[in-house]
Amino acid sequence: MTERSCDVAVIGGGPAGLAAAISAKEQGAKSVLIIERDTSLGGILQQCIHPGFGLFYYNEELTGPEYGGRFIDKVETLGVEKLMDTMVLQVLPEGTIICSNTRDGIVKVTAKSIVLSMGCRERTRGNIQIPGTRPAGVYTAGAAQRLINRQNEMVGKKVIILGSGDIGMIMARRLTLEGAQVIVVVELMDYLTGLIRNRVQCLDDFGIPLMLSHTVTRIVGNKRLEGVYIAKVDDNKKPIPSTEQLFPCDTLLLSVGLIPENELSREAGIEMDSITNGPVVNQHMQTSVGNIFAAGNVVHVNDLVDNVSKESEIAGRAAAKYAMGELPETKRSITCVPGENVRYVCPGRIHLTGEDSEVELYFRVNVPDERVQVLAIHNGKELYKRKAIKVNPGEMEKVKVLTKDLEEGCLKIQVVSEDEYVYG
Ligand SMILES: Cc1cc2nc3c(=O)[nH]c(=O)nc-3n(C[C@H](O)[C@H](O)[C@H](O)COP(=O)(O)OP(=O)(O)OC[C@H]3O[C@@H](n4cnc5c(N)ncnc54)[C@H](O)[C@@H]3O)c2cc1C
């Protein structure tokens, strides 16, 4: 067994891990180590060759590899250490990481603080249990994206996509550009689950139809997929049998949600949020285990990489301060709770230390709504109020509060309709 130690260990070298490592180093941590199971840094960005990254962070429209490349260059310049092609197997709460690779076998890393940034994985056919045969030609959208964009392998010619999330819509455009016929994008909900900009740029611009309130009920085919049955769903999301119709196709892409990669977090005894499936964190992205921080999609699934970079910088800075004994002690803690039409709030806690600061809270709504007020309420007082023309579950929203305004108890975030709404 090989042993090594560092101030801050970052697990995962995607955009979250890269930003966390850079800010930890810039904050003054002497040794920062990224442990990544892939042979190259960049995470999911490596396969996202479409533009749309960095609009807020850089005020530029970059492709995934371009966006990731800027952070990778900085990691190299700052002398962040890397342990590549190395899978983390276990994180022990006292700061020990057990990992393995083919060069060194088992490696034990001891770190003063740890940032978890393992991203998330896609839900599969098994997760949503579509009945039928098990032919070739059924892929998750991200797997198909990796095959086409990184391995130059085309996945099919006549394609149906289940799920109107961003990855599904981006793949609808990508497959069309590669010469496939995308017959339809099918969505269970009665609203789009991804970003509206992706519907416009990836479906509408290419004439790809979107069927809301429909689902795939059966998969047909022996060796290769021959078709799928699609049915309309009722108000309880149950397929209506009389509406079932066979759609011939050779490929089905599933874009039916992402699950944060949290086996390591759970095993480390970290408190988890039952809605996000990620660790509960405070405004420093610190988990319930004080020396372990978390950032990016492992905490909650982000729509924009720009937000991932911003929150990961907070995690990296705080992890460095913790390692150097500079993170202020918590005096009181506020719980951030979802109110009307809010699914979850991240961070779920705000730790009050006596220092005044501004905290940004991210949240998603449960259902789309128009002409609303976004509110942050604390002990009956309105700490934040904003009007919004539209809110959509596919787009993350945020509010800001000042720690000096917080006393004890809960901070509730809610989105309420305004019948008499006047914008402006
Ligand atoms: C298909 C797709 C299209 C997207 N399009 C856009 C877009 O147009 N614009 C935009 O702003 N955002 C987009 N995003 C969102 C953005 O890319 C993600 O939010 C971002 O990549 C999340 O970063 P992350 O570092 O948390 O996760 P990831 O990028 O997934 O990185 C996680 C890393 O952790 C590593 N890892 C995991 N477990 C272990 C382990 N046990 N040991 C070692 N390493 C491990 C993985 O190998 C990976 O490198 C898109 C995302 C996807 C999936």
The ligand as an SDF file (V2000), in Angstrom:
LIG
                    3D

 53 58  0  0  0  0  0  0  0  0999 V2000
  -24.8720   16.0640  -21.2420 C   0  0  0  0  0  0  0  0  0  0  0  0
  -24.7140   17.3190  -20.4380 C   0  0  0  0  0  0  0  0  0  0  0  0
  -24.8420   18.5480  -21.0730 C   0  0  0  0  0  0  0  0  0  0  0  0
  -24.6460   19.7390  -20.3470 C   0  0  0  0  0  0  0  0  0  0  0  0
  -24.7440   20.9480  -21.0030 N   0  0  0  0  0  0  0  0  0  0  0  0
  -24.4840   22.1010  -20.3070 C   0  0  0  0  0  0  0  0  0  0  0  0
  -24.4950   23.3940  -20.9640 C   0  0  0  0  0  0  0  0  0  0  0  0
  -24.7630   23.5010  -22.1580 O   0  0  0  0  0  0  0  0  0  0  0  0
  -24.1620   24.5010  -20.2330 N   0  0  0  0  0  0  0  0  0  0  0  0
  -23.8690   24.3970  -18.9070 C   0  0  0  0  0  0  0  0  0  0  0  0
  -23.5580   25.4070  -18.2690 O   0  0  0  0  0  0  0  0  0  0  0  0
  -23.8760   23.1910  -18.2580 N   0  0  0  0  0  0  0  0  0  0  0  0
  -24.1710   22.0460  -18.9120 C   0  0  0  0  0  0  0  0  0  0  0  0
  -24.1570   20.8360  -18.2730 N   0  0  0  0  0  0  0  0  0  0  0  0
  -23.9880   20.8200  -16.8070 C   0  0  0  0  0  0  0  0  0  0  0  0
  -22.5460   20.7690  -16.3230 C   0  0  0  0  0  0  0  0  0  0  0  0
  -21.7210   20.1650  -17.2630 O   0  0  0  0  0  0  0  0  0  0  0  0
  -22.4970   20.0050  -15.0180 C   0  0  0  0  0  0  0  0  0  0  0  0
  -23.3090   20.7080  -14.1160 O   0  0  0  0  0  0  0  0  0  0  0  0
  -21.0640   19.8830  -14.4670 C   0  0  0  0  0  0  0  0  0  0  0  0
  -20.2850   19.1000  -15.3340 O   0  0  0  0  0  0  0  0  0  0  0  0
  -21.0490   19.2500  -13.0790 C   0  0  0  0  0  0  0  0  0  0  0  0
  -19.7240   19.2360  -12.6070 O   0  0  0  0  0  0  0  0  0  0  0  0
  -19.2030   18.2250  -11.5030 P   0  0  0  0  0  0  0  0  0  0  0  0
  -17.7490   18.4700  -11.3710 O   0  0  0  0  0  0  0  0  0  0  0  0
  -20.0570   18.3300  -10.3110 O   0  0  0  0  0  0  0  0  0  0  0  0
  -19.4670   16.7730  -12.1050 O   0  0  0  0  0  0  0  0  0  0  0  0
  -18.7320   15.9610  -13.2980 P   0  0  0  0  0  0  0  0  0  0  0  0
  -18.4680   16.8390  -14.4680 O   0  0  0  0  0  0  0  0  0  0  0  0
  -19.6000   14.7710  -13.5280 O   0  0  0  0  0  0  0  0  0  0  0  0
  -17.3680   15.5050  -12.6370 O   0  0  0  0  0  0  0  0  0  0  0  0
  -17.2830   14.5230  -11.6410 C   0  0  0  0  0  0  0  0  0  0  0  0
  -15.9140   13.8660  -11.7150 C   0  0  0  0  0  0  0  0  0  0  0  0
  -15.7330   13.0120  -10.5810 O   0  0  0  0  0  0  0  0  0  0  0  0
  -15.0890   11.8110  -10.9910 C   0  0  0  0  0  0  0  0  0  0  0  0
  -15.4160   10.7630  -10.0130 N   0  0  0  0  0  0  0  0  0  0  0  0
  -16.6370   10.3140   -9.6360 C   0  0  0  0  0  0  0  0  0  0  0  0
  -16.5460    9.3620   -8.6910 N   0  0  0  0  0  0  0  0  0  0  0  0
  -15.2200    9.1830   -8.4610 C   0  0  0  0  0  0  0  0  0  0  0  0
  -14.4850    8.3130   -7.5910 C   0  0  0  0  0  0  0  0  0  0  0  0
  -15.1150    7.4550   -6.7760 N   0  0  0  0  0  0  0  0  0  0  0  0
  -13.1440    8.3770   -7.6070 N   0  0  0  0  0  0  0  0  0  0  0  0
  -12.5020    9.2640   -8.4300 C   0  0  0  0  0  0  0  0  0  0  0  0
  -13.1480   10.1070   -9.2750 N   0  0  0  0  0  0  0  0  0  0  0  0
  -14.4900   10.0720   -9.2840 C   0  0  0  0  0  0  0  0  0  0  0  0
  -15.6800   11.5670  -12.3800 C   0  0  0  0  0  0  0  0  0  0  0  0
  -14.8770   10.7060  -13.1500 O   0  0  0  0  0  0  0  0  0  0  0  0
  -15.7360   12.9980  -12.9400 C   0  0  0  0  0  0  0  0  0  0  0  0
  -14.5660   13.3540  -13.6140 O   0  0  0  0  0  0  0  0  0  0  0  0
  -24.3490   19.6580  -18.9740 C   0  0  0  0  0  0  0  0  0  0  0  0
  -24.2530   18.4070  -18.3490 C   0  0  0  0  0  0  0  0  0  0  0  0
  -24.4270   17.2550  -19.0460 C   0  0  0  0  0  0  0  0  0  0  0  0
  -24.3240   15.9120  -18.3240 C   0  0  0  0  0  0  0  0  0  0  0  0
  1  2  1  0
  2  3  1  0
  2 52  2  0
  3  4  2  0
  4  5  1  0
  4 50  1  0
  5  6  2  0
  6  7  1  0
  6 13  1  0
  7  8  2  0
  7  9  1  0
  9 10  1  0
 10 11  2  0
 10 12  1  0
 12 13  2  0
 13 14  1  0
 14 15  1  0
 14 50  1  0
 15 16  1  0
 16 17  1  0
 16 18  1  0
 18 19  1  0
 18 20  1  0
 20 21  1  0
 20 22  1  0
 22 23  1  0
 23 24  1  0
 24 25  2  0
 24 26  1  0
 24 27  1  0
 27 28  1  0
 28 29  2  0
 28 30  1  0
 28 31  1  0
 31 32  1  0
 32 33  1  0
 33 34  1  0
 33 48  1  0
 34 35  1  0
 35 36  1  0
 35 46  1  0
 36 37  1  0
 36 45  1  0
 37 38  2  0
 38 39  1  0
 39 40  1  0
 39 45  2  0
 40 41  1  0
 40 42  2  0
 42 43  1  0
 43 44  2  0
 44 45  1  0
 46 47  1  0
 46 48  1  0
 48 49  1  0
 50 51  2  0
 51 52  1  0
 52 53  1  0
M  END
$$$$
